[in-house]
Amino acid sequence: MAGSREAIEPDYIIQRVVSEFSCRVLWSEGRPCLEFQQEAQLAQIAEYVQTNFDVDLLDVFFTAVESLPVES
């Protein structure tokens, strides 16, 4: 029934992703970029977006980048 779903605003999807996962959204020239912790987390987020909103992760986010480790 994916064809019968109404279009969902990317801002709503971004909000849901940030509330469900330990990740951040960085903005570059007005476009959202997903910052994730590990490759496994990226796969979980991509599956969540596909399953719940029937869109590809990169249709919502301009790009996805792995977090850099914090230097001490």
C-alpha positions in Angstrom: 0.0 0.0 0.0 3.0 2.3 -0.4 1.3 3.9 -3.4 -1.6 5.2 -1.3 0.6 7.0 1.2 0.6 10.8 1.1 3.9 12.6 0.8 5.5 13.3 4.1 7.6 16.4 4.7 11.3 15.8 5.0 11.4 17.9 8.2 9.0 15.5 9.9 11.2 12.5 8.9 14.3 14.3 10.1 12.6 15.0 13.4 11.6 11.4 13.8 15.1 10.1 13.0 16.7 12.4 15.6 14.2 11.4 18.2 14.6 7.6 17.6 18.4 7.4 17.1 21.5 8.9 18.7 22.5 11.0 15.8 22.7 14.7 14.7 21.6 16.7 11.8 24.2 19.2 10.4 23.1 21.8 7.9 25.2 22.7 4.9 23.9 25.5 2.7 20.4 24.8 3.9 20.5 21.1 3.3 20.3 18.5 6.0 23.3 16.1 6.5 23.0 13.1 8.8 25.9 12.6 11.3 25.8 9.0 12.6 28.0 7.0 15.0 28.8 3.8 13.2 28.0 2.1 9.9 25.7 -0.3 11.7 23.7 2.7 13.0 23.5 4.1 9.4 22.0 0.9 8.2 19.4 0.9 11.0 18.4 4.5 10.2 18.2 3.8 6.5 15.9 0.8 7.2 13.8 2.8 9.6 13.2 5.6 7.0 12.5 3.1 4.3 10.1 1.0 6.4 8.2 3.9 8.1 8.1 6.5 5.4 8.7 4.5 2.2 11.6 6.8 1.0 15.3 6.4 0.6 17.5 7.9 3.3 19.3 10.1 0.7 16.0 11.4 -0.5 15.7 13.1 2.9 19.3 13.9 3.8 21.8 15.5 1.4 24.5 13.2 2.7 25.5 11.0 5.7 28.8 11.3 7.5 30.3 9.3 10.3 31.1 11.2 13.5 34.7 11.9 14.2 36.1 10.6 17.5 36.4 13.2 20.2 40.0 14.1 20.8 41.2 14.3 24.5 
